[in-house]
Amino acid sequence: MQTETQTMKALMQEKWNKRPLIISGPCSAETEDQLVETATRLAKTGKVDMLRAGIWKPRTKPGLFEGNGIVALPWLAKAKQITGLATTVEVATGKHVEDALKFNVDMLWIGARTTVNPFSVQEVADALRGVDVPVLIKNPIHPDLELWSGAIERLQKVGVKQVGMIHRGFSSYGNTEFRNAPMWHLPIEMKRRYPDMPLICDPSHICGNRSSLQSVAQKSIDLDFDGLMLESHIDPDNAWSDAKQQVTPERLLEMLTDLVWRHESTTEQEFITALTTLREQINQVDDELLTLLGQRMKLSDKIGEYKKNNNITILQTNRWNDILERAFKKGDALGLTKEFITKYFDAVHLESIQHQNKIMNS
């Protein structure tokens, strides 16, 4: 006969392999009643797989609510016992790991502020040595994929077998649309590096508000993410932390019901044939683009020779502004965004400068 611990481990393994994996709960475990009621209402949705709750809250400024700490772990255990929901909490120190495991928390996650610090990640990893518990790692606050990858490697090196990723967006100067800019190309790159590793999206921390949660969640699904972590509270407007980005369990159910879940592949032959044809056309266009870019750099080399012979600087600001303005107009007519044109031509311009710099100094 299986023990209760073995049963919970089997259940957790089932949850870990489930797609999509839905994690929800309050930003902070404020009181026992608040946490238990939230869990009860989440369980009634029939959509939520795991209950999350902030036990220790790393806040930007002192004086903000930083969580109830170990006092709240029995509340989480009670919510689990009543609802049957598996539980997960954020840990930032070895002591956090020890305390969470003492109260049989089923899964841990490492937050963005911890991922950014290799010393902290290593402390958490050392505390997990020899422990059979799944761990999710949020991206670091800043867009540094090596820190994210490094955190994964530190956990793997101490023997943690079930490691996953959470995309919660990145802090970026001048960003106004999101609390943390999604920068979708970065989690996509991590998915390329770790194709067999679960990747969960955290729209709550990307958005920082309720109004855009659904669209960001759908975007992640369309990009083949493996699940969602969404904050839920019985009284969001009066939450002790991150009130603007939390929704009631009932509103969460509406959102999850309205999402369109897609598949990475299909066995429909008509689709497969059409997709293969279109992808081959893309390959041909990509080959042509690379050929044209190579020709462009050869022209840049010639210009570099003329500049060198006439003692002219590489950077010609007026010329660069003219190129961009022309590209914006052409791109707009072709349905290309100004943001894409800027990124593309910035990359081309930098490569051109590097070519000319080599000629200048040869």
N, C-alpha and C positions, 0 to 999 in steps of 0.2 A: 504494500500500500504506500502510495506517495505521501510524503510529509507535506505540510502546508507550504514550506519553503520550496520544495520541489515543484509543487503545483504552480506557485507564483512564478517560478523561473520558466516553466513551460509556457505559461500565459504570456510572460514578457517576451519570450522568443517568438511567439505567435504575433504579438504586436509589432516587434521589430521587423518582421518580414512582411507585414501588411502594407498594401499600397492602395489608396493613400493612407498615411498615418496622420491622424488628427490629434493635436495636443492643444488643450485649452485650460484656462483657469485665470484667477486674478493676478494682476501684476504683483500684488503683495498679499500675504496672508495677514490680514488686519486683526481679525478676531476669530475665535473658534466658530461662532454661529455663522459669520460671513463666509468662511471657507467651506463649512459643511453644507450650507444652503446652496452655494455656488456649485459645488460638486454634485449635489442631488439634482439640481436643475439641468446641469450639463449631462448627467447620466440619462435623464429622461429624453434627451434629444435623440439618443440612439446613434449619434454620429461621432461622438468623441471617444477616442481610444485611451487617452492619458490625461491625468489632471496635473497641471503645472501650478506652482505658486512660489512667489518670491519670499524666501525665508531670510536671507541676507541680501540687502539691497545696496550695491555700490552707487552712491549718488554723486553728482557733479559737485555739489556744494554742501558744506556742513549745515546742519539745522533741518534738512529735509528728512522725511521718514526713511530710515535705513533698515527697516524690517524688524520683526520681533525676535529674530535669531532662533536659538534652539528651543525656546518656549513654544514656538509654532509647530515644531515637528510632530508632537503628539496629535495636534489638530489634523495634520495631514494624514497621519495614520488612521485617525478616526474616520475621516472622509473616505479613505480607501476601504475601510471595513464596512461602512454603510453602503457605499455605491458599487464596490467591486472594481472601480477604476484604478489602473496602475498609476503610479505617481512619479514625478520628476521635479528636481529642483536644481538651481544654479549653485555651483560651488566655486570658491576662489582661493581656498587654502586647504592644507592637509587636514586641519581640524574640522573644516566644513565637511569634508569627505567622511571623516570618521563619524561625525555626529549623524549625518544623513544615513549612512549605512546602519548605524545602531538602531535607527527607527525604520529600517527595511524599505527605504526609498528604492524604487525599481530601476530608475535611470537617472543619470546626472547630466548636466550640461555645463560647459565652461563659457562664461560670458565674454563679450567683446573687450571689456576693459582688462580682463585677465589674459586673453589670447595675445594681446599686444605685448605682454611681458613674459619672456622665456623663463625667467626665474620662477614666476608664479605658476606657469604651466608645469614646470618640472616638479615643483612642490606637490601639485595636485597629482601628477603622474606617479611620483614616488609613493604617495598615499594609496594609490590604486594598484600598486604592484601585487600581483597574485590574486586580485579581486575579480570575480566574474560578474561584471555589471556593465551594461551599455553606456556609452558616453557620447554626447553630441558636442560639437565645438562650433561656437559662433565665430563668424569672421572677425578679425581685429577691427577696431574702430576706424583705422586708416586703411586705405586700399593697398595693402602689402600682402600679396599672396604667399610670399615665402614665410611670413610669420604664421599664416594659417596652415600651410603645409608643415611647418616645423612643429606646430602643436600636435598635429596628427601623428607625426613621426615619433614624438616624445611618448605619446600614449601607447603606440604600437610597440615601441622598444621595451616597455615594462610589461608587455603581455596582454594589454587590453585588446580583446578580439573583436568586439563590436564597437566600431567607431563610426560616427556619422557627422554631417556638417549642417549648420544652420546659417542661412543667409539672412542677415538683419539690416543690410545696407551699410553704407560707409559715410563717415563724416567728411564733408567737403565744403571748402570756403565758398561763400556766395550762393550755396544751394538754398532755394526758397520753396520749391515745390514739395519736397519731402523732408521729414525729420532727418533721415539718413538716406542719401542718394542710393538707389538700387545698383547702379553700375552693372547691369546684367551681364556684361561680357566677362566680368571677373568670376562670378559663380559658375558660368558656363565653362570657363577655363579650368576651374577646379573639378568640374564634372568630367572634363576630358582627362585630367590627370588621374582621377579616382573614379572610373566608370562604374565600379561595383559598390561604391560607398553611398549610403542614403544621403540625399540632399533635401533638407526641409527649408521652407520659406517662412519667415517671420514678418508678415505684412504689418503687424502692429507697430514694430519699431522702425520699419521703413517709412510708414506713413506719418505716424505721430498724430493721426486724427481718424475718426470713424468713416468719413465720407469717401475716402479712396481705398479702403481696405479691400472691397470686393474686386476692383479693377486690378490691383496689385496681386491679389491672390490668383485671379484668373490668368494673369500674365505668367506667373510662376508655373501654373499648371500647363499652360501652352508650351512652356520651355522644358517640360518633362521633369519637374521637381517631384519628389517622392511624398510630399505631405506638407502640412501647414501647422504653424504654432500661432494661435490667435488668443489674445487676452480677453477674458470674459469676467464680468463682475455683476453682482445682483443689483447694484446701484452705481453705475459708472460715473455719473456726474459728481458723486460724493466720494469717489475712491481716494485713498490717501496718497496714491502715486499714479502718475500717467493716466489721469482721468479721461483725457480727450480721446485716447486711442482704444479704450475698452468698450465692449458691447455686452448687452445682457445675453444670457444663454439662449433666450428665445430668438433674439435678433441673429445670433450666431447660427442657429438652425436655419433661418431664412436664407442667410448668405450661403451656407454650405449646400443647401438644396438648389439654389439658383446657379451654382458653379457648373461649368461644363467640363467634365473630366475626360481627358483624351488619352490615347494610347500611342506608344512609341512606334509600333509596327502593326501590320495587319496581314492576313493571308489572302485578301481579295486580289486576284490576279490582275484585274483591270487597273486597280490603284497602283500595284507594284510596277506594272509595265509603264504606266504614265509617269510615275515618279522617277523611274530609271531613265526614261527619255529626257525628262526635264533636267535631271542631275547631270546627264552627259552634256546637255547644252550649256549648263553652268560651267562645267569643266572646260569646255571649249572657249567660252567667253573669258574665264579666268586666265587661260593660256594666252589669249589675245591681249588681255590687260597687262600681263607680265611682260609680254613682248614689247608693247607700247611704252611701258614704264622704262624698260631697258633702253629703248630708243631715246626717250626723254632724257635719261641720264647721260647718254652720249652727247646730246646737244648741250647739256649743262657742262660737260667736260670741255667742249669747244669754247663755250662762253668763259669758262674758267681760265683757259689759255689766253684769251684776249684781255681779260681783266689783269692777269699776271703781267703780261707784256706792257700794259699801259698803266700799271700801278693803281688799279681801281679796286675799291673794297668789294668783298664778296656780297655783303648784304646791301641791297638796293631797296629801301623801304617803300618808295613810291611805286616801283615796279611790282613789289609784292602785294601792295594794296590794290593795284589794278587787276592783278591775277585773281585775287579773292573776289572782288566785285563782279568781275566777268563770270567767275565760277558760280557765284550765288544766283545770278540771273539765269544762267544756263541750267543750273541744278534745279531751280524752282520750276522751270518749264518741263523738266523731266521727272518731277515728283520726288526730288531728293531734298532732304531737310538741310537747313543752314548749318545745323549742328554737325551733321555727317560731312558736309562739304568742308567745314572748318577742320575737323579731325583728319580727314583724308589729305587735304592739301598741306596741312601742317606736317604730316609725316613725309609727304613727297618733298616739301621744301627743305626739311631737315636733311633728308638723304642727299638732295642736290647740293646743299651747303657742305656736307661732308665730302662729296666728290670734289667740289671746287677747292676745298681746303687742302686736300691731298695734292692737287695740282699746284696750288699757291706755294706750298712748302716742299715741293719736289726739287 
